[in-house]
Structure formats: C-alpha cells, structure tokens
Amino acid sequence: MTYTEVPQSVAAFMQRITDLCGDEHTRWAENFNACFANTLLTTVKRHEDGTTFLLTGDIPAMWLRDSTAQVRPYLVIAKDDPDLADMIEGLVRQQFRFIGIDPYANAFNEEPNGHTWDPDDRSDRTSPWLWERKYEVDSLCYPIQLAWLLYANTGRTSQFDSEFISGVKTILDVFETEQDHAARSPYFFIRNTTIPTETLVNDGKGSPVAVTGMTWSGFRPSDDACTYHYLVPSNMFVVVVMDYLERIFGGELGDDLADPQIAARAKALRESVDHGINTYAKTTNRDGETIWAFETDGLGHYNIMGDSNVPDLMAAPYLGYCEPDNPTYLATRRTLLSDENPYYYEGKYLKGIGSPHTPPRYVWPIALAVEALTSGDHAYEAHILDRLVATDAGTHLMHEGIDVDDPTKYTREWFSWSNMMFCELVMDYFGIRVER
C-alpha cells in the first residue's frame, strides 16, 4: 500500500510551516511542502504484515541509512498520529528484518527478486534480497537510531521486539568482529571496475589497519570505498547508538527490556570506540590546531577531508557525539570549510562541501543543511535556506549535488534524503526539533 494523498496530520503540519513562513519566506514554504509530501507519496510502501519499505528515490531499492533519514522529520508529527507512528515502526521492523538477512549489506530489494546493482560483484555471501553488499558502519547505526528516536518522540516501545533484540546482537557481533578486521572478519568486496572507489583493494579486504578499538568500515555513507578504514564520523555514530542500547537494555525503559549482557556489551564497545577516536583519530590541521581526521588506519596515516553525507565530521553535534562548542569540533569545522578540505568549493551561487561521489565543484544540499543545523546561528540558517531555494533549478525539490557556478547543472532530479534534510532545517529555524 502506498500513500495516494498526504495524511491529514501531515497536511496540517505543512500548513503550520506555511503560516510560520508568512510573506517573508514564501519560497521556503513552497519547497517545504513539495519536499515533505514527496517522500510519502513517492517512496513509502506499507506492507500487509505491518512492515514499511522505502525506496531511496530514483533507485528501486531501500538503503538502511537513507530510509531512516527519509522519515526522521515525520517523528514530530508521529507523537500525535498513531498511524504515522505505525508506518515508522514498520520501517524499523523492516530494517531489522534485513539486518537478520545480511548485516554487511547496505541496500535491499522489496522482495527476493535477485535484482542487484552489479550482478558480477564478488563477496562471501549472496541473497536474492540484496541490492548491494557494501559494508558501511553507519548502515547498522541508523536502524538503532530510528528505533530510539521513535521512542524518544512518541513514547512507543513496541518496536523493541524479539527481531530488534536479535538484530542488536548481530550488530554487536559485527562491530566487535570488525574491531580486528584482518584477523577475524569474513568480509570482502570486489567489483570489476576501473573506478577505485567502487571496490576494495587487497583482494577485497581493504588496505591494512592496526587494532585501535574503533570498528572497521569498508565504505563511506556515500557508498564510496574508504581510503583508510577507520571512518571516524561513523565511529562517532557508533558511540552515540551504543549509548542508546545501554539505556534501552540497562533498565531505563523498564524491566521487561532490561538485559544486562547486551547493556554491558554496548557499554564496552562504546568505551572502546570512543577511546580509539581520542587516541588514534586526532591530528593537526595546517594551522597546528587539533582536529579529527575523516579517516585513519591506526598506522599513522590520516585523511583530512569532509564529505557531504551523514555521518560526517560536520554532523558530530547533530548526531549527538559532542556539543557544538567543543574545541576540537570547532577547529575541525573550520578546516572542513576551507580549501584544506579538497571537497570544499566556492562559486558564484553556492559555497560548501561536496563529495568525491559527485563531480568537482558540486556542493550537496545535505551538507549545506548540516552546516546550518550545527552553526548555532539563526541568521545563518536563514541564509542557507535562501541559497537552497534559489538553486533548486525551479524544481522545488532538493538535488544530490549542485554546480556552484550553475544551479541548472545538478545530479539527481530529486533526492528524498536531501529533501527531508531541507525540511528539517526549515523546522529547526522555527524551533521544531526531533527529540533525541
């Protein structure tokens, strides 16, 4: 079942935003309404068994990461709309069902039809449910985050069922295994391609790493291969979601969910990963300031850059890893918004962070939204919103990447994750926030 029209609660919320925008920000309202309705009407599929499948947009598959980000802003309405909360709970159930099929996969089919991004990919496990099997740490963080946010915003706990508990144990198994990838991991990924970011070196096992306490990732949230396989923003996300698990299974939500063993494993992993970040992931920028690297291998190599997806270093406060005034974060932020970041671009219409995933001098609306959301500056949020609506090429929707010198050049006509990040920024401007 798909939505043929937006629910009454969503329509009422869209009208509320329109009223808040008033005559001063009519373009914000126009784009907000288009983006906020688009996700429900084009990507959400509700199944008879109560699960929810979300298309990423123009690709007929569901990403664990994207699907969480696509529904996140609806959580502020779900607290007063049980049916919308049911839809989001159905997504949590689908996500954990997919994790049970293969925790190393990043994207899945709606049914076991064998469709895949590349049928010639080589890995150590195949299933007709898998669209792609790029292992990305954040793909296992996002479903935990969504389950927690559903509770935090609605008080609902029925998503913490036996499938959730089984999935959590699987996630802990994988994260613990990948703390010593070379010795313990069965994972490899090889794609027959001339594009280096689409496959892993060393017979699909990736470049060498030391044991650091952090957990290994094959690919970034962009689906691009890591250069060094301790992806620091994703490890920050691990710290955040392990705290959620400690609270869920440590008794905060009641004795029925308490499980001291799971809580202890989550605590140990949180402490180990955080220690690894503080010990191995810090370096200095060209001004001698201490910053977080984007990636490291624990062997003395660092990748200083920012990418446009979430998690990224810019998003650390947005995820809840640190406060926006953390000195290391502020120095890292300055670095990301400078030419020391090879994917920072300035042009005639836009300036901000792009990605190796898109052409040079293309900035991502997702990155601009995160930059504004973490700025602590109300006027700056308005500035970014004005830039985003001025560079939508008349579509009233958000793209993946936009040419900083010519907004009529962009990747993806519309991108559901990007649409909803824009919506979340509009909401934040008016003081409407997802509780975490």
C-alpha positions as CSV (number, residue, x, y, z in Angstrom):
1,M,0.0,0.0,0.0
2,T,1.3,3.4,-0.9
3,Y,0.1,6.9,0.1
4,T,-2.2,8.4,-2.5
5,E,-2.6,11.6,-0.6
6,V,-0.8,13.1,2.4
7,P,-2.4,12.2,5.8
8,Q,-4.4,14.9,7.5
9,S,-1.9,15.4,10.2
10,V,0.9,15.9,7.7
11,A,-1.2,18.4,5.7
12,A,-1.9,20.3,8.9
13,F,1.8,20.4,9.7
14,M,2.6,21.7,6.2
15,Q,0.0,24.4,6.7
16,R,1.6,25.3,10.1
17,I,5.0,25.7,8.4
18,T,3.4,27.8,5.6
19,D,1.9,30.1,8.2
20,L,5.2,30.3,10.1
21,C,7.0,31.3,6.8
22,G,4.5,34.0,6.2
23,D,5.0,36.5,3.4
24,E,8.7,36.8,4.1
25,H,9.7,33.2,3.3
26,T,7.1,32.0,0.8
27,R,9.7,30.1,-1.2
28,W,10.7,28.2,1.9
29,A,7.1,27.1,2.3
30,E,6.7,26.2,-1.3
31,N,9.8,23.9,-1.3
32,F,9.0,22.6,2.2
33,N,5.5,21.4,1.1
34,A,6.8,19.9,-2.1
35,C,9.7,18.0,-0.3
36,F,7.6,17.0,2.7
37,A,4.9,15.5,0.6
38,N,7.2,13.9,-1.9
39,T,8.7,11.4,0.4
40,L,5.4,10.0,1.5
41,L,3.8,10.0,-2.0
42,T,6.8,8.5,-3.9
43,T,8.9,6.4,-1.6
44,V,6.8,4.8,1.1
45,K,5.3,1.3,0.6
46,R,3.4,-0.2,3.5
47,H,3.0,-4.0,3.5
48,E,0.1,-6.1,4.9
49,D,2.4,-7.6,7.5
50,G,2.9,-4.1,9.1
51,T,6.4,-3.5,7.7
52,T,7.4,-0.5,5.7
53,F,9.7,-0.4,2.7
54,L,11.2,2.9,1.5
55,L,12.6,3.5,-1.9
56,T,15.7,5.7,-1.8
57,G,14.3,7.7,-4.7
58,D,15.2,7.0,-8.2
59,I,16.7,3.6,-7.4
60,P,14.4,0.6,-6.8
61,A,16.0,-0.4,-3.5
62,M,16.0,0.6,0.2
63,W,19.1,1.8,2.0
64,L,19.2,1.3,5.7
65,R,20.8,4.7,6.1
66,D,18.6,6.7,3.7
67,S,15.3,5.2,4.8
68,T,16.0,6.4,8.4
69,A,16.8,9.9,7.3
70,Q,13.8,10.0,4.9
71,V,11.3,9.6,7.8
72,R,13.1,11.4,10.6
73,P,11.3,14.7,10.3
74,Y,7.9,13.0,10.5
75,L,8.7,12.0,14.0
76,V,7.5,15.3,15.3
77,I,4.0,14.5,13.9
78,A,4.0,10.9,14.8
79,K,3.7,11.7,18.5
80,D,0.1,12.7,17.8
81,D,-0.6,10.5,14.9
82,P,-0.6,6.7,15.7
83,D,-0.9,5.7,12.1
84,L,2.2,7.7,11.1
85,A,4.0,6.2,14.1
86,D,2.9,2.7,12.9
87,M,4.4,3.5,9.5
88,I,7.7,4.4,11.1
89,E,7.6,1.4,13.4
90,G,7.0,-0.7,10.3
91,L,10.2,0.7,8.8
92,V,12.2,-0.2,12.0
93,R,10.8,-3.8,11.7
94,Q,11.8,-4.0,8.0
95,Q,15.3,-2.6,8.7
96,F,15.9,-5.2,11.4
97,R,14.5,-8.0,9.3
98,F,17.0,-7.0,6.6
99,I,19.9,-7.0,9.1
100,G,18.9,-10.5,10.0
101,I,19.3,-11.5,6.3
102,D,22.7,-9.9,6.0
103,P,24.3,-7.3,8.3
104,Y,27.0,-6.5,5.8
105,A,24.6,-5.3,3.1
106,N,23.8,-1.6,2.6
107,A,20.7,-1.9,0.3
108,F,17.9,-4.4,-0.2
109,N,15.2,-5.3,-2.6
110,E,11.5,-5.1,-1.7
111,E,11.2,-8.8,-2.4
112,P,13.7,-11.6,-3.0
113,N,13.9,-11.0,-6.8
114,G,17.6,-11.1,-7.2
115,H,17.9,-7.6,-8.6
116,T,21.3,-6.0,-7.9
117,W,23.4,-3.0,-8.6
118,D,26.1,-5.2,-10.3
119,P,25.5,-8.9,-10.7
120,D,29.2,-9.5,-11.1
121,D,30.1,-8.3,-7.5
122,R,32.1,-10.9,-5.5
123,S,31.6,-11.2,-1.8
124,D,31.3,-14.0,0.7
125,R,27.6,-14.2,0.9
126,T,24.7,-13.7,-1.6
127,S,21.0,-13.5,-1.1
128,P,18.2,-12.6,-3.6
129,W,17.2,-9.8,-1.1
130,L,20.5,-7.9,-1.6
131,W,20.7,-5.0,-3.9
132,E,24.2,-4.2,-2.8
133,R,26.7,-5.6,-0.2
134,K,28.9,-2.7,0.6
135,Y,29.6,-2.8,4.3
136,E,29.2,0.6,5.9
137,V,29.2,1.1,9.7
138,D,26.5,3.7,9.6
139,S,24.1,1.3,7.9
140,L,23.9,-0.6,11.2
141,C,23.8,2.6,13.3
142,Y,20.8,4.2,11.6
143,P,18.2,1.5,12.5
144,I,19.2,1.7,16.1
145,Q,18.9,5.4,16.0
146,L,15.4,5.3,14.4
147,A,14.1,2.8,16.9
148,W,15.4,5.1,19.7
149,L,14.0,8.3,18.1
150,L,10.6,6.7,17.7
151,Y,10.6,6.0,21.5
152,A,12.0,9.5,22.3
153,N,9.4,11.3,20.3
154,T,6.3,9.1,20.9
155,G,7.0,7.0,24.0
156,R,6.4,3.9,21.9
157,T,8.4,0.7,22.8
158,S,6.7,-2.0,20.7
159,Q,9.5,-1.7,18.1
160,F,11.9,-3.2,20.7
161,D,10.6,-6.7,19.9
162,S,12.4,-10.1,19.5
163,E,13.6,-9.2,16.0
164,F,15.0,-6.0,17.2
165,I,16.8,-7.8,20.1
166,S,18.2,-10.4,17.7
167,G,19.3,-7.7,15.2
168,V,21.1,-5.8,18.0
169,K,23.0,-8.9,19.0
170,T,24.0,-9.3,15.3
171,I,25.1,-5.7,15.1
172,L,27.2,-6.1,18.2
173,D,28.8,-9.2,16.8
174,V,29.7,-7.4,13.6
175,F,31.1,-4.3,15.3
176,E,33.1,-6.4,17.7
177,T,34.4,-8.6,14.8
178,E,35.4,-5.6,12.8
179,Q,37.5,-4.2,15.6
180,D,40.1,-6.7,14.3
181,H,39.2,-6.9,10.7
182,A,42.4,-8.6,9.4
183,A,42.3,-11.4,11.9
184,R,38.6,-12.0,12.4
185,S,36.4,-10.7,9.6
186,P,35.0,-12.8,6.8
187,Y,34.0,-9.8,4.8
188,F,35.5,-8.9,1.4
189,F,34.1,-7.0,-1.6
190,I,35.3,-7.0,-5.2
191,R,33.7,-5.2,-8.1
192,N,35.1,-5.5,-11.6
193,T,35.5,-1.7,-12.3
194,T,38.1,0.9,-13.2
195,I,36.6,3.2,-10.6
196,P,38.8,2.8,-7.4
197,T,36.1,4.0,-5.0
198,E,33.8,1.2,-6.2
199,T,35.8,-1.8,-4.9
200,L,38.2,-2.7,-2.1
201,V,41.9,-3.3,-2.6
202,N,43.9,-6.3,-1.3
203,D,41.6,-9.0,-2.7
204,G,38.6,-7.2,-1.4
205,K,39.8,-6.9,2.2
206,G,40.8,-3.3,2.1
207,S,44.1,-1.5,3.0
208,P,46.0,-2.5,6.2
209,V,44.9,-1.3,9.6
210,A,46.1,-1.6,13.2
211,V,43.8,-2.6,16.0
212,T,42.7,0.6,17.6
213,G,39.4,-0.1,19.5
214,M,37.5,1.5,16.6
215,T,35.4,-0.6,14.2
216,W,36.3,-1.1,10.6
217,S,34.2,0.1,7.6
218,G,34.6,-0.9,4.0
219,F,32.7,2.0,2.6
220,R,31.5,5.5,3.4
221,P,27.9,6.7,3.7
222,S,28.4,7.8,0.0
223,D,28.9,4.2,-0.9
224,D,32.5,5.1,-1.9
225,A,35.3,2.9,-0.6
226,C,37.3,4.2,2.4
227,T,40.9,5.3,1.9
228,Y,41.7,4.3,5.5
229,H,39.2,2.0,7.0
230,Y,38.5,3.6,10.4
231,L,35.9,6.1,9.3
232,V,35.9,8.5,12.2
233,P,32.4,10.0,11.8
234,S,30.8,6.6,11.6
235,N,32.7,5.5,14.7
236,M,31.3,8.6,16.4
237,F,27.9,7.4,15.4
238,V,28.7,4.0,17.0
239,V,29.4,5.8,20.3
240,V,26.0,7.5,20.1
241,V,23.9,4.5,19.3
242,M,25.7,2.3,21.8
243,D,24.6,4.8,24.5
244,Y,21.0,4.2,23.2
245,L,21.4,0.5,23.6
246,E,22.8,0.9,27.1
247,R,19.7,2.9,28.1
248,I,17.3,0.5,26.4
249,F,18.8,-2.7,27.9
250,G,20.1,-1.1,31.1
251,G,16.6,-0.7,32.5
252,E,15.7,2.9,31.7
253,L,12.7,1.7,29.6
254,G,11.5,-0.8,32.2
255,D,12.4,-4.2,33.5
256,D,10.8,-6.0,30.5
257,L,13.5,-4.8,28.2
258,A,16.4,-5.0,30.6
259,D,19.2,-7.3,29.5
260,P,22.5,-6.7,31.5
261,Q,24.5,-8.7,29.0
262,I,23.5,-6.6,26.0
263,A,23.9,-3.4,28.0
264,A,27.4,-4.5,29.1
265,R,28.5,-5.3,25.6
266,A,27.2,-1.9,24.3
267,K,29.0,-0.1,27.1
268,A,32.3,-1.9,26.4
269,L,32.0,-1.2,22.7
270,R,31.1,2.5,23.3
271,E,34.1,3.0,25.6
272,S,36.5,1.1,23.3
273,V,35.5,3.0,20.1
274,D,35.5,6.4,21.9
275,H,39.0,5.7,23.3
276,G,40.1,4.8,19.8
277,I,38.8,8.0,18.4
278,N,40.5,10.1,21.1
279,T,43.8,8.1,20.8
280,Y,44.1,7.5,17.0
281,A,41.8,9.8,15.2
282,K,43.1,13.2,16.2
283,T,45.7,15.0,14.1
284,T,46.5,18.7,13.3
285,N,45.5,21.0,10.5
286,R,47.9,23.3,8.7
287,D,47.4,25.9,11.4
288,G,48.6,23.4,14.1
289,E,45.1,23.0,15.6
290,T,44.0,19.7,16.9
291,I,41.2,18.2,14.7
292,W,39.5,14.9,14.0
293,A,40.6,13.2,10.8
294,F,38.0,11.9,8.5
295,E,39.7,8.5,8.3
296,T,42.7,6.8,9.8
297,D,44.3,3.4,9.7
298,G,45.9,3.5,13.2
299,L,49.2,3.2,11.4
300,G,50.0,6.9,11.3
301,H,48.0,7.8,8.2
302,Y,45.2,10.4,8.2
303,N,42.7,11.6,5.6
304,I,41.8,15.3,6.2
305,M,38.6,16.0,4.4
306,G,34.8,16.3,4.7
307,D,32.1,14.5,2.7
308,S,28.5,15.5,2.2
309,N,26.7,12.6,3.8
310,V,25.7,12.0,7.4
311,P,27.6,10.9,9.3
312,D,30.3,13.3,8.5
313,L,32.6,15.2,10.9
314,M,30.5,18.3,10.4
315,A,27.5,16.4,11.7
316,A,29.1,15.3,15.1
317,P,26.8,17.6,17.2
318,Y,23.8,16.8,15.0
319,L,24.3,13.1,15.8
320,G,24.8,13.8,19.5
321,Y,28.5,12.9,19.7
322,C,29.7,16.3,21.0
323,E,28.5,19.8,21.8
324,P,28.7,22.4,19.0
325,D,31.2,24.4,21.1
326,N,33.6,21.5,21.5
327,P,37.1,23.0,20.7
328,T,38.2,20.0,18.6
329,Y,34.9,20.2,16.7
330,L,35.2,23.9,16.1
331,A,38.8,23.5,14.7
332,T,37.6,20.6,12.6
333,R,34.7,22.6,11.3
334,R,37.0,25.5,10.3
335,T,39.2,23.0,8.4
336,L,36.2,21.4,6.6
337,L,35.0,24.9,5.5
338,S,38.4,25.8,4.0
339,D,40.4,24.8,1.0
340,E,42.3,22.3,3.2
341,N,39.3,20.1,2.6
342,P,39.7,19.0,-1.0
343,Y,35.9,18.8,-1.4
344,Y,35.1,22.3,-0.3
345,Y,34.1,24.5,-3.1
346,E,33.2,28.2,-3.6
347,G,31.4,29.5,-6.6
348,K,29.0,32.2,-8.0
349,Y,25.9,30.7,-6.4
350,L,27.0,28.4,-3.6
351,K,29.8,27.5,-1.3
352,G,30.1,24.4,0.8
353,I,31.1,20.8,1.0
354,G,30.9,18.4,-2.0
355,S,31.9,14.8,-2.4
356,P,34.2,12.6,-4.4
357,H,30.9,10.8,-5.3
358,T,29.8,13.7,-7.5
359,P,31.6,15.9,-10.0
360,P,34.2,18.5,-8.8
361,R,32.6,21.9,-7.7
362,Y,29.3,20.3,-6.9
363,V,28.0,21.1,-3.4
364,W,25.4,19.0,-1.7
365,P,22.2,20.4,-0.1
366,I,22.6,17.7,2.6
367,A,26.0,19.2,3.6
368,L,24.6,22.7,3.5
369,A,21.7,21.7,5.7
370,V,24.0,20.1,8.2
371,E,26.4,23.1,8.2
372,A,23.4,25.3,9.1
373,L,21.9,22.9,11.7
374,T,25.2,22.8,13.5
375,S,26.0,26.5,13.2
376,G,24.1,27.8,16.2
377,D,23.3,30.8,14.2
378,H,19.7,31.6,13.4
379,A,20.6,34.2,10.7
380,Y,22.9,31.7,9.0
381,E,20.2,29.1,8.9
382,A,18.1,31.6,7.0
383,H,20.9,32.4,4.7
384,I,21.4,28.7,3.8
385,L,17.7,28.2,3.3
386,D,17.6,31.2,0.9
387,R,20.5,29.7,-1.0
388,L,18.9,26.3,-1.2
389,V,15.6,27.5,-2.6
390,A,17.4,29.9,-5.0
391,T,19.4,27.0,-6.5
392,D,16.7,24.3,-7.0
393,A,16.6,24.9,-10.7
394,G,12.8,25.6,-10.5
395,T,12.0,22.0,-9.3
396,H,11.1,23.0,-5.7
397,L,12.9,19.8,-4.7
398,M,16.5,19.2,-3.5
399,H,19.1,17.6,-5.6
400,E,22.1,15.4,-4.7
401,G,24.8,17.8,-5.8
402,I,24.6,21.3,-7.5
403,D,27.2,23.1,-9.6
404,V,28.4,26.1,-7.5
405,D,28.6,28.2,-10.6
406,D,25.4,27.0,-12.5
407,P,22.5,25.6,-10.5
408,T,20.9,24.3,-13.6
409,K,23.6,21.6,-13.5
410,Y,22.9,19.0,-10.8
411,T,22.9,15.3,-10.0
412,R,19.5,13.6,-9.4
413,E,16.3,15.4,-10.2
414,W,15.2,14.8,-6.7
415,F,16.7,13.0,-3.8
416,S,14.5,12.0,-0.9
417,W,17.2,12.2,1.8
418,S,18.2,15.7,0.6
419,N,14.5,16.8,0.5
420,M,14.0,15.8,4.1
421,M,17.2,17.4,5.3
422,F,15.9,20.7,3.8
423,C,12.6,20.1,5.7
424,E,14.4,19.5,8.9
425,L,16.4,22.7,8.5
426,V,13.2,24.7,8.0
427,M,11.7,23.1,11.0
428,D,14.7,23.8,13.1
429,Y,14.6,27.5,12.1
430,F,11.2,27.7,13.6
431,G,12.2,25.8,16.8
432,I,10.6,22.5,15.8
433,R,13.1,19.7,16.5
434,V,13.2,15.9,16.6
435,E,13.8,14.8,20.2
436,R,16.8,12.6,20.7
